[in-house]
């Protein structure tokens, strides 16, 4: 956390990489709640978009669902992330958080999405696509 604060104080920009990855994507991937909290609430004047998409279309919420990090997913929801976003394009069109969590085997995430009615359609086929 100290490194992030030092970077911020020295004018560091938390810009996406060439592939669109933000530091919030990395925090979601690693399940680093303290970094995510800082980026969502304590990063004075340098708030990172909660819905930033990597070039492959993945948002931080999708990364959290894929990795099974419920705490991060809840933090993103509370910060205003659009949890209804889907991956775009012919290859991945329509893939949402429920699909990502189910394909990754994260039943706790699936249960959360259905219980909180974030994703309302639990009667879908989850055939593996190539």
C-alpha positions, 0 to 999 in steps of 0.5 A: 500500500505504501508503494501505491501512496508514494506513486500517487504522491509523486504524480504517478499515473495509474494508466492501463497497459497496452493491453488495457489492464489496469492496476484494479484488474491486477488487484482483482486477479490477486484478490488483494482487497487492501489495494482494491479498496485504496484504488476505489476509495483512497486514491485522491483524484486518480480514481480508476474506472471500475468498468475498465475493459482489457482488450479481451473485454474483461472487466475487474469484476469479471477477473474477480469472478474468474478467480473466485474473489468474492470480497473484491467482487462485492467491493466493485459492486459497492463502488458502482461496477456494472455487473451486467456487462458481457464480453463482446465479439463473435468469439465470446459474445454474451458471456457474463459474470455467471458464465465466467464464475460457473466455468471457473468452478466458483460456486460461491460466486455463482450463489452470490450472483443468483442470491442477490439477483445480480444475474437473474437467469440461472436456467442457462446451458453452460456448454463449453465453447471452443 
